[in-house]
Amino acid sequence: MGTVKICLTVAESSMSELRTNRDSNHGADLVELRLDTVRDLDVDGALSDRKYPVIVTCRPTWEGGKFEGSEEERHAILRKALQLGAEWVDLEWKGEFNQLITERQGRNIVLSMHDFKETPVDLEERYSAMRHCGTQVVKVAVACNSGSDVVRLLRLGRATGPDQVVLVGMGQIGSPTRLLPLHFGSCWTYAGEGVAPGQLPLKAMVEEFRCREVTNSTKVYGVAGAPIAHSLSPAMHNRGFEFFGRDAVYLPFEAAGVADLMELVQELGVVGLSVTAPFKQAILPYLGDIDVVGEGVGAVNTLKVVGDRWNGINTDVPGFLAPLEVRGGVRGLRASVLGAGGSARAVAFGLARGGAEVTICSRQESRAKTVAELVGGRIGRLPPEPASWDLLVNTTPVGTYPNVEESPVDAGSLVGGKTVYDLVYNPGRTRFIREAVDAGCEVISGLEMLVAQALRQFEWWCGVSPTVDLFRKAALEALASRSTGSQEP
């Protein structure tokens, strides 16, 4: 069984920056030197005194790079890199490098093909033609616009046998190709600071996703949504797997639709899945057993494979209620819910089940009526009248980073209330929360719900429960690493 190798892409504008970052890769196995981005290019300088093996790339503009010189100049740069002992050079399939490939008998050469728009319909034929060129490694990097595109790369990798290949699905949907390289037959995967679409930082790949430890026998879990790159769930669940010593990894999965998603996760052998918008309701027909809460809400957010089928539960409701229960529960409270979407359904269901009087406040009256009828509640005005509620819950995304100065209601509506609960967790102290504090309200951040529902997911999958502090710390660290300016709640 192979081990994962990580190649760090370094693309800088000057030789001094290139050399500095080349030698401070912090854990990669090899470094890709993007010479096409360097304005004062010196091939000798790029390669001399290096600490790590390198792949030298000089990508032309016609293949998505930044080199604007002639093809003769570019060929000379890459030939010189080989003469100076570069471990690898990356040559474009359409770059007419036949003579150099023949001279080298394919050794030390990565033959590459890029499509930044789509996964081409003739992908397999292109790969076969590239393989017949006789290079040591063939690299295919294509934009993945659906889960089925990722499945095609997965099947291509399985069919390559002992040949050395690197298969990269660009974009968020393609992230499994970067995080599970051995599943796709790749001899290495790329990390970097967004040099290519969907590329992940080296630190995240090594520490959050523990990419080096993933093998073909590692159990795969994940979170599915569209979009999904913002999710903090990978940080929490991967920290949990690490803490308990589980051979498991948790990834983000994005897809073009629910059928597309299910094809992808089934082909990859995923055993557990968190589900977020827009799939929480659409996924129900694909499930076997559904828990009572999921049936009541009409949505689930957690799946696991049991035998030959998927079962589902809803941890949003108990996760939402958990912070309220430690504060005395909701029985008898006048609870106003801002919004009438999927999150509002779960919140309203939990509140009504706990004995609260529920009022739904939304600009979309028809949707508010649907949620209110689900829980035996009523429709209220937006914004709600001051002092008309004991608990005010924001289920809308208003106030989420980067729109941190927005609030779902004006400050005057908060006067005379008791508790404000904002499901938004980035930033931790939204304007809604800050103004509620100023109005004398007790406040609850969305991070508390996020952690509480994730703990219940992990326990259902693994039979053990991490501590609140473990997941909370992982989530806060992930927020900080994204430089969103999020304050701790």
C-alpha positions as CSV (number, residue, x, y, z in Angstrom):
1,M,0.0,0.0,0.0
2,G,1.4,3.4,-1.0
3,T,1.7,6.5,1.1
4,V,0.4,9.9,0.2
5,K,2.9,12.4,-1.2
6,I,2.2,16.1,-1.1
7,C,3.6,18.6,-3.6
8,L,3.5,22.2,-2.6
9,T,3.0,24.7,-5.4
10,V,5.1,27.8,-5.1
11,A,4.2,30.7,-7.4
12,E,5.9,34.0,-6.7
13,S,6.7,37.2,-8.6
14,S,10.4,37.3,-7.7
15,M,13.3,34.9,-7.5
16,S,14.0,35.8,-3.9
17,E,10.4,35.0,-2.8
18,L,10.5,31.8,-4.9
19,R,13.7,30.6,-3.2
20,T,12.5,31.5,0.3
21,N,9.2,29.7,-0.1
22,R,10.8,26.8,-1.9
23,D,12.9,26.0,1.1
24,S,10.3,26.6,3.8
25,N,7.6,24.2,2.7
26,H,6.8,23.0,6.2
27,G,6.1,19.3,5.5
28,A,5.7,18.8,1.7
29,D,7.5,15.9,0.0
30,L,8.3,17.9,-3.1
31,V,7.8,21.5,-4.4
32,E,6.4,22.7,-7.7
33,L,8.3,25.8,-8.9
34,R,6.0,27.9,-11.1
35,L,8.6,29.7,-13.1
36,D,6.0,31.3,-15.3
37,T,5.1,33.7,-12.5
38,V,8.6,35.0,-11.8
39,R,9.5,38.4,-13.4
40,D,13.3,38.1,-12.9
41,L,13.6,34.4,-13.8
42,D,16.9,32.7,-13.2
43,V,16.7,28.9,-13.7
44,D,20.0,28.3,-12.0
45,G,18.9,30.3,-9.0
46,A,15.6,28.5,-8.9
47,L,17.3,25.1,-8.6
48,S,20.6,25.8,-6.8
49,D,20.9,24.9,-3.1
50,R,17.4,23.5,-2.9
51,K,16.4,21.5,0.1
52,Y,13.6,19.4,-1.5
53,P,12.9,17.6,-4.7
54,V,11.2,19.9,-7.3
55,I,8.8,19.9,-10.2
56,V,9.7,22.7,-12.6
57,T,6.7,24.2,-14.4
58,C,6.6,27.1,-16.8
59,R,3.0,27.2,-17.8
60,P,2.0,29.3,-20.9
61,T,-1.0,31.5,-21.0
62,W,-2.7,29.2,-23.5
63,E,-2.7,26.5,-20.8
64,G,-3.8,28.7,-17.9
65,G,-0.4,30.0,-16.9
66,K,1.4,33.3,-17.0
67,F,4.3,32.8,-19.3
68,E,4.0,35.2,-22.2
69,G,7.3,34.6,-24.0
70,S,7.9,32.5,-27.1
71,E,7.6,28.7,-27.1
72,E,11.3,28.5,-28.0
73,E,12.2,30.4,-24.8
74,R,9.9,28.2,-22.8
75,H,11.3,25.0,-24.2
76,A,14.8,26.3,-23.4
77,I,13.9,27.0,-19.8
78,L,12.5,23.5,-19.2
79,R,15.3,21.8,-21.0
80,K,17.8,23.7,-18.9
81,A,15.9,22.7,-15.7
82,L,16.4,19.1,-16.7
83,Q,20.1,19.6,-17.5
84,L,20.5,21.2,-14.0
85,G,19.1,18.1,-12.3
86,A,15.5,19.0,-11.7
87,E,13.8,15.9,-10.4
88,W,10.7,16.6,-12.6
89,V,9.6,19.0,-15.3
90,D,6.0,19.5,-16.2
91,L,5.4,19.5,-20.0
92,E,2.1,20.3,-21.6
93,W,0.7,17.6,-23.8
94,K,-0.1,20.2,-26.5
95,G,3.3,21.8,-26.2
96,E,5.1,19.8,-28.8
97,F,7.8,18.4,-26.6
98,N,8.2,15.1,-28.5
99,Q,11.9,15.6,-29.1
100,L,12.7,16.3,-25.5
101,I,10.6,13.4,-24.3
102,T,12.4,11.1,-26.8
103,E,15.8,12.3,-25.7
104,R,14.9,11.6,-22.0
105,Q,13.0,8.4,-22.8
106,G,10.2,9.9,-20.7
107,R,12.3,10.0,-17.5
108,N,11.8,12.9,-15.1
109,I,8.8,14.1,-17.1
110,V,5.3,14.9,-16.1
111,L,3.1,15.2,-19.2
112,S,0.1,17.4,-18.3
113,M,-3.3,18.4,-19.7
114,H,-5.5,21.1,-18.2
115,D,-9.1,22.0,-18.8
116,F,-10.4,24.9,-16.6
117,K,-13.9,24.8,-17.9
118,E,-15.1,21.2,-17.7
119,T,-14.3,17.5,-17.6
120,P,-14.1,16.8,-21.3
121,V,-16.3,14.1,-22.8
122,D,-13.3,12.4,-24.4
123,L,-11.3,12.4,-21.1
124,E,-10.4,8.7,-21.3
125,E,-9.3,9.0,-24.9
126,R,-7.1,11.9,-24.1
127,Y,-5.5,10.1,-21.2
128,S,-4.8,7.1,-23.4
129,A,-3.1,9.3,-26.0
130,M,-1.0,11.0,-23.4
131,R,0.1,7.6,-21.9
132,H,1.3,6.5,-25.3
133,C,3.8,9.4,-25.3
134,G,5.9,7.4,-23.0
135,T,6.5,9.8,-20.1
136,Q,7.1,8.7,-16.6
137,V,4.0,10.4,-15.2
138,V,0.8,11.6,-16.8
139,K,-1.1,14.4,-15.1
140,V,-4.7,15.3,-15.9
141,A,-6.3,18.4,-14.2
142,V,-9.9,19.2,-15.2
143,A,-12.7,21.3,-13.9
144,C,-15.3,19.2,-12.1
145,N,-18.8,20.7,-12.4
146,S,-20.6,17.7,-10.9
147,G,-20.1,14.7,-8.7
148,S,-20.3,12.5,-11.8
149,D,-17.2,14.3,-13.1
150,V,-15.3,13.2,-10.0
151,V,-16.6,9.7,-10.5
152,R,-15.1,9.6,-14.0
153,L,-11.7,10.5,-12.5
154,L,-12.1,7.9,-9.9
155,R,-12.8,5.2,-12.4
156,L,-10.0,6.4,-14.7
157,G,-7.6,6.1,-11.8
158,R,-8.8,2.6,-11.0
159,A,-8.1,1.6,-14.6
160,T,-4.6,2.9,-14.8
161,G,-3.0,-0.1,-13.1
162,P,0.7,0.4,-12.2
163,D,1.2,3.5,-14.4
164,Q,2.1,6.7,-12.6
165,V,-0.7,9.2,-12.8
166,V,-1.9,12.4,-11.1
167,L,-5.6,13.1,-11.4
168,V,-6.9,16.5,-10.2
169,G,-10.5,17.7,-10.2
170,M,-10.3,21.5,-10.1
171,G,-12.9,23.5,-8.2
172,Q,-14.8,22.8,-4.9
173,I,-16.6,19.7,-6.3
174,G,-13.2,18.2,-7.2
175,S,-11.8,18.4,-3.6
176,P,-12.0,14.6,-3.0
177,T,-9.4,14.2,-5.7
178,R,-7.0,16.4,-3.7
179,L,-7.7,14.9,-0.3
180,L,-8.0,11.2,-1.3
181,P,-5.2,10.9,-3.9
182,L,-4.7,7.2,-3.3
183,H,-8.3,6.5,-4.0
184,F,-7.8,8.1,-7.5
185,G,-4.5,6.3,-8.1
186,S,-2.5,9.5,-7.9
187,C,1.2,9.3,-7.0
188,W,1.0,12.7,-5.4
189,T,-1.4,15.5,-4.7
190,Y,-1.0,19.3,-4.8
191,A,-1.3,21.9,-2.0
192,G,-0.9,25.6,-2.2
193,E,-2.5,29.0,-1.6
194,G,-5.1,28.9,-4.3
195,V,-2.8,28.8,-7.3
196,A,-5.3,26.5,-9.0
197,P,-9.1,26.4,-8.5
198,G,-9.9,24.4,-5.4
199,Q,-6.4,24.1,-4.2
200,L,-6.0,23.8,-0.4
201,P,-3.3,25.1,1.9
202,L,-0.6,22.7,2.9
203,K,-1.3,23.2,6.6
204,A,-5.0,22.3,6.2
205,M,-4.2,19.2,4.2
206,V,-1.6,17.9,6.7
207,E,-3.3,19.0,10.0
208,E,-7.0,19.3,9.5
209,F,-7.5,16.5,6.9
210,R,-4.5,14.4,8.0
211,C,-3.9,13.7,4.3
212,R,-0.7,11.7,5.0
213,E,-2.5,9.2,7.1
214,V,-5.3,8.4,4.7
215,T,-5.1,5.0,2.9
216,N,-7.4,3.1,0.8
217,S,-8.8,1.4,3.9
218,T,-9.5,4.6,5.7
219,K,-13.2,5.1,6.4
220,V,-14.6,8.2,4.6
221,Y,-17.1,10.6,6.1
222,G,-18.1,14.0,4.9
223,V,-20.4,17.0,4.8
224,A,-22.6,17.6,1.7
225,G,-24.0,20.9,0.6
226,A,-23.8,23.6,-2.1
227,P,-21.8,25.7,-1.4
228,I,-19.8,23.9,1.3
229,A,-16.3,25.3,1.4
230,H,-17.2,27.5,4.4
231,S,-18.2,24.5,6.6
232,L,-16.4,24.1,10.0
233,S,-17.6,20.5,10.2
234,P,-14.4,19.0,8.8
235,A,-12.3,20.7,11.4
236,M,-14.5,19.3,14.2
237,H,-15.0,15.8,13.0
238,N,-11.4,15.3,11.9
239,R,-10.2,16.5,15.3
240,G,-12.6,13.9,16.8
241,F,-11.2,11.1,14.7
242,E,-7.7,12.1,15.6
243,F,-8.5,12.2,19.4
244,F,-10.0,8.7,19.4
245,G,-7.4,7.3,17.1
246,R,-9.9,6.4,14.4
247,D,-8.7,5.5,10.9
248,A,-11.2,7.9,9.3
249,V,-11.3,11.2,7.5
250,Y,-14.1,13.7,6.9
251,L,-14.3,15.7,3.7
252,P,-16.4,18.4,2.1
253,F,-18.7,17.2,-0.7
254,E,-20.3,19.5,-3.2
255,A,-22.5,18.2,-6.1
256,A,-24.8,19.4,-8.8
257,G,-27.9,17.8,-7.2
258,V,-28.9,15.1,-4.7
259,A,-28.8,12.3,-7.3
260,D,-25.4,13.5,-8.3
261,L,-24.3,13.6,-4.7
262,M,-25.5,10.1,-4.0
263,E,-23.6,8.7,-7.0
264,L,-20.4,10.3,-5.8
265,V,-20.5,9.3,-2.2
266,Q,-21.6,5.7,-3.0
267,E,-18.8,5.3,-5.6
268,L,-16.3,6.6,-3.0
269,G,-17.6,4.3,-0.3
270,V,-18.6,7.0,2.1
271,V,-20.0,5.6,5.3
272,G,-21.3,8.7,7.1
273,L,-22.5,12.0,5.9
274,S,-23.6,15.4,7.3
275,V,-26.1,17.1,5.1
276,T,-26.7,20.8,4.8
277,A,-28.6,23.1,2.3
278,P,-29.9,22.4,-0.2
279,F,-30.0,18.6,0.4
280,K,-31.7,18.2,3.8
281,Q,-35.2,17.5,2.3
282,A,-34.3,16.3,-1.2
283,I,-32.3,13.4,0.2
284,L,-35.2,11.8,2.0
285,P,-36.3,9.5,-0.9
286,Y,-32.8,7.9,-0.8
287,L,-33.1,6.8,2.8
288,G,-34.3,3.7,4.6
289,D,-35.1,4.4,8.2
290,I,-35.5,8.0,9.4
291,D,-35.8,9.0,13.1
292,V,-38.9,10.6,14.6
293,V,-37.4,14.1,14.6
294,G,-36.4,13.8,11.0
295,E,-39.9,12.6,10.1
296,G,-41.5,15.4,12.0
297,V,-39.4,18.2,10.5
298,G,-39.4,16.7,7.1
299,A,-35.6,16.9,6.8
300,V,-32.5,15.2,8.0
301,N,-28.9,16.4,8.4
302,T,-27.1,13.1,9.2
303,L,-26.7,9.9,7.3
304,K,-24.9,6.6,7.8
305,V,-24.7,3.4,6.0
306,V,-26.4,0.5,7.7
307,G,-26.1,-2.7,5.7
308,D,-26.9,-1.9,2.1
309,R,-28.8,1.3,2.7
310,W,-28.6,4.8,4.1
311,N,-30.4,5.7,7.3
312,G,-31.0,9.3,8.4
313,I,-31.5,11.3,11.6
314,N,-31.9,15.0,12.5
315,T,-29.5,16.4,15.0
316,D,-30.3,20.0,14.2
317,V,-33.2,20.0,16.6
318,P,-31.5,18.5,19.7
319,G,-28.4,20.6,18.8
320,F,-30.5,23.7,18.8
321,L,-32.2,22.9,22.0
322,A,-29.1,21.9,23.9
323,P,-27.9,25.4,24.8
324,L,-31.5,26.3,25.9
325,E,-31.8,23.2,28.1
326,V,-28.8,24.2,30.2
327,R,-30.5,27.6,30.6
328,G,-33.8,26.2,31.9
329,G,-35.5,24.9,28.8
330,V,-38.2,26.5,26.6
331,R,-41.5,25.4,28.2
332,G,-43.9,28.3,28.4
333,L,-41.7,30.7,26.6
334,R,-43.0,33.1,23.9
335,A,-40.6,32.2,21.1
336,S,-40.4,34.3,17.9
337,V,-38.5,32.7,15.0
338,L,-37.0,35.0,12.3
339,G,-37.1,33.3,8.9
340,A,-39.2,30.5,7.3
341,G,-36.6,28.3,5.6
342,G,-35.3,24.8,6.4
343,S,-33.5,26.0,9.6
344,A,-36.7,27.7,10.8
345,R,-38.6,24.4,10.4
346,A,-36.1,22.6,12.6
347,V,-36.1,25.4,15.2
348,A,-39.9,25.8,15.3
349,F,-40.3,22.0,15.6
350,G,-37.9,21.8,18.5
351,L,-39.4,24.8,20.3
352,A,-43.0,23.5,19.9
353,R,-41.9,20.0,21.1
354,G,-40.3,21.6,24.1
355,G,-43.5,23.4,25.1
356,A,-42.9,27.0,23.8
357,E,-45.5,29.2,22.1
358,V,-44.1,29.6,18.6
359,T,-44.4,32.6,16.3
360,I,-42.9,32.7,12.8
361,C,-41.8,36.1,11.5
362,S,-40.9,36.2,7.8
363,R,-41.3,38.5,4.8
364,Q,-42.5,35.4,2.8
365,E,-45.9,34.9,4.3
366,S,-46.7,31.7,2.5
367,R,-43.6,30.0,3.8
368,A,-44.2,31.4,7.3
369,K,-47.7,29.9,7.2
370,T,-46.3,26.5,6.2
371,V,-43.9,26.5,9.1
372,A,-46.4,27.8,11.6
373,E,-49.0,25.1,10.6
374,L,-46.3,22.4,11.0
375,V,-45.9,23.2,14.7
376,G,-49.3,24.6,15.6
377,G,-47.8,28.1,15.9
378,R,-48.8,31.5,14.4
379,I,-47.6,34.1,12.0
380,G,-46.2,37.3,13.5
381,R,-45.0,40.6,12.1
382,L,-41.5,41.4,11.0
383,P,-39.8,42.9,12.9
384,P,-41.5,41.6,16.0
385,E,-43.0,44.1,18.5
386,P,-40.6,45.0,21.4
387,A,-41.3,42.9,24.5
388,S,-43.6,40.6,22.6
389,W,-41.2,37.6,23.0
390,D,-39.1,35.9,25.6
391,L,-36.8,34.1,23.1
392,L,-35.9,35.5,19.7
393,V,-34.2,33.2,17.2
394,N,-32.5,34.3,14.0
395,T,-32.5,31.4,11.5
396,T,-31.7,33.6,8.5
397,P,-28.1,34.1,7.1
398,V,-28.3,37.9,7.7
399,G,-25.2,39.1,9.5
400,T,-22.9,36.3,8.2
401,Y,-19.4,37.2,7.2
402,P,-18.6,39.3,5.2
403,N,-21.9,41.2,5.8
404,V,-21.1,41.7,9.4
405,E,-22.9,45.0,9.8
406,E,-26.3,43.7,8.8
407,S,-28.9,42.5,11.3
408,P,-32.2,40.7,10.8
409,V,-34.0,43.3,12.9
410,D,-33.4,46.8,14.2
411,A,-32.1,47.4,17.7
412,G,-35.4,48.8,18.9
413,S,-37.1,45.4,18.4
414,L,-34.8,43.9,21.0
415,V,-35.9,46.1,23.9
416,G,-37.8,44.2,26.6
417,G,-36.8,40.8,25.4
418,K,-35.0,38.1,27.5
419,T,-32.9,35.8,25.3
420,V,-31.5,36.2,21.7
421,Y,-30.2,33.2,19.8
422,D,-28.4,33.7,16.5
423,L,-27.8,30.6,14.4
424,V,-25.1,32.6,12.5
425,Y,-21.6,31.5,13.9
426,N,-19.3,33.6,11.7
427,P,-18.7,36.1,13.2
428,G,-19.2,34.8,16.7
429,R,-20.5,38.1,17.8
430,T,-22.8,39.4,15.1
431,R,-24.4,42.8,15.1
432,F,-27.6,41.1,16.2
433,I,-25.8,39.6,19.2
434,R,-24.0,42.9,20.1
435,E,-27.2,44.9,20.0
436,A,-29.0,42.3,22.0
437,V,-26.3,42.6,24.7
438,D,-26.7,46.3,24.7
439,A,-30.5,45.8,25.2
440,G,-29.8,43.7,28.3
441,C,-30.7,40.3,26.7
442,E,-28.9,37.1,27.4
443,V,-27.4,35.8,24.1
444,I,-26.6,32.5,22.5
445,S,-24.2,32.1,19.5
446,G,-24.8,29.8,16.6
447,L,-21.5,28.1,17.4
448,E,-23.1,26.5,20.5
449,M,-25.7,24.8,18.2
450,L,-23.1,23.9,15.6
451,V,-21.0,22.1,18.2
452,A,-23.9,20.4,19.9
453,Q,-25.4,19.0,16.7
454,A,-21.9,17.8,15.5
455,L,-21.3,16.0,18.8
456,R,-24.5,14.0,18.3
457,Q,-23.5,13.2,14.7
458,F,-20.1,11.9,15.8
459,E,-21.7,9.7,18.6
460,W,-24.2,8.2,16.2
461,W,-21.5,7.3,13.8
462,C,-18.8,6.1,16.2
463,G,-20.5,5.2,19.5
464,V,-18.3,7.7,21.4
465,S,-18.7,11.4,22.1
466,P,-16.0,14.0,22.1
467,T,-16.1,16.8,24.6
468,V,-17.7,20.2,23.8
469,D,-14.4,21.8,24.4
470,L,-12.6,19.6,21.8
471,F,-15.1,20.5,19.0
472,R,-15.4,24.1,20.1
473,K,-11.7,24.7,20.0
474,A,-11.4,23.0,16.6
475,A,-14.2,25.2,15.2
476,L,-12.7,28.4,16.6
477,E,-9.2,27.5,15.2
478,A,-10.7,26.9,11.8
479,L,-12.5,30.2,11.8
480,A,-9.3,32.0,12.9
481,S,-7.2,30.3,10.1
482,R,-9.6,31.7,7.5
483,S,-8.9,35.3,8.6
484,T,-12.5,36.2,8.6
485,G,-12.2,38.5,11.5
486,S,-14.5,36.4,13.5
487,Q,-14.6,37.1,17.2
488,E,-14.9,34.4,19.8
489,P,-18.5,34.4,21.1
